[in-house]
Amino acid sequence: MIQSQEDSREAVAARLERVRVILGMSKREFAEKAGISEQGYGAFIHLRRDVTLDAAKKFRKAYGLPLEFTYFGIISDLPHRIATDL
C-alpha cells in the first residue's frame, strides 16, 4: 500500500545513493546518465532539495527506477539487478 505522502527527503536520497553504489557508478556518472547535473544530484543527496518529479522521471528512464520506489520505497517493480542487491 502506498503511503499518503512520500517518504522523507533523507529516505529518498538514501535510496538513490544505494542504487548508485549497486550500479558501481560515480556520482557524476549516475547523475549525467540520467540527464541531471552533478550539482543537482548533490543537492538531492545532501538534503538541500527534494527530488523533483522531473528528476525522478529521469532516473526512471535511465535506470528503470519506478516513481513508487524513488518516493515511497516500494521495490516490487525494480529492475532485478538492483532489487537483488538492496
Secondary structure, 3 states (H helix, E strand, C coil): CCCCCCCCHHHHHHHHHHHHHHCCCCHHHHHHHCCCCHHHHHHHHCCCCCCCHHHHHHHHHHHCCCHHHHHHCCCCCCCHHHHHHC
